[in-house]
């Protein structure tokens, strides 16, 4: 049974990297510091502690600088766009207009441009991650459709460890269909936020 638990948690961890497999959005608030353009987040992040930080920039649905009661949208840029900013340190502003997500492990780094000249909150709306199952007695608490997806896909993951058992083609179909259904539900929301 422990084997199945390890495989289940491994599968859920792998789903973190699949677009459309996250179940909801949560907001991470990063308090900025005047003159500081780099912030770490994660389980032991110096800036913000989050149990399961985003694993890629695609996990950030939106980003914005919250100055007082006004929110200013931030563009999430890739490494090439970030590298294209010639002077990342001397330009200052009351709030960030661009952020770069560097997936450093175990604590990702968020870099902001321009450098903050005032204190404000940088907010990241991120797709939430799956909490690992602590034991075999852990209650399954996920949205509708996820229990079937987890059960049938776990059967596929465990099959190589038990090659003498016959894998029913219906199991494969249901595993694929349940994952596709979750992605269909989640992708329209994901596209809306980008």
GINORHU-V880810 format. One record per pair of residues at least 4 apart in sequence whose C-alpha atoms are under 7 Angstrom apart, sorted by the first residue. I is the first residue (numbers start at 1). J is the second residue. Records with the same first field share a line. If there is no record, write none. Layout:
BEGIN
I->J  J
END
This chain:
BEGIN
1->5
2->6
3->7
4->8
5->9  136
6->10
7->11  157
8->12  154
9->13  132  133
10->14
11->15
12->16  130
15->21
16->21  22  129
20->183  186  187
21->182  183
22->127  128  129
23->128
24->127  128
25->125  126  127  128
26->125  126  127  128
27->123  124  125  126
28->123  124  125
29->121  122  123  124
30->48  121  122  123
31->120  121  122
32->119  120  121  122
33->116  119
34->116  117  118  119
35->115  116  117
36->115  116
37->111  112  113  115  116
38->109  110  111  112
39->47  109  110  111
40->45  46  47  48  107  108  109  110
41->45  46  47  48  49  50  53  107  108  109
42->48  49  50  51  52  53  106  107  108
43->49  50  51  52  107
44->49  107
45->49  107
52->129
54->59  126
55->59  103
56->103
57->101
59->126  127
60->124  125  126  127
61->125  126  127  190  193  194
62->124  125  193  194
63->73  74  123  124  125
64->71  72  73  74  122  123  124
65->71  72  73  74  95  96  120  121  122  123
66->70  71  72  120  121  122  123
67->71  120  121
73->97
74->96  97  98  99
75->97  98  99
76->98  99  100
77->81  82  98  99  100
78->82  100
79->83
80->84
81->85
82->100
88->113  114
89->115
91->114  115
92->114  115  116  117
93->114  115  116  117
94->116  117  118
95->116
96->112  113  114  116
97->113  114
98->112  113
99->110  111  112  113
100->110  111  112
101->109  110  111
102->108  109  110
103->108  109
104->108  109
133->138
134->138
142->146
145->149  178  182
146->150
147->151
148->152  178
149->153  175  178  179
150->154
151->155
152->156  171  174  175
153->157  175
154->158
155->159
158->162
159->163
169->173
170->174
171->175
172->176
173->177
174->178
175->179
176->180
177->181
178->182
179->183
180->184
181->185
182->186
183->187
186->190
187->191
188->192
189->193
190->194
END
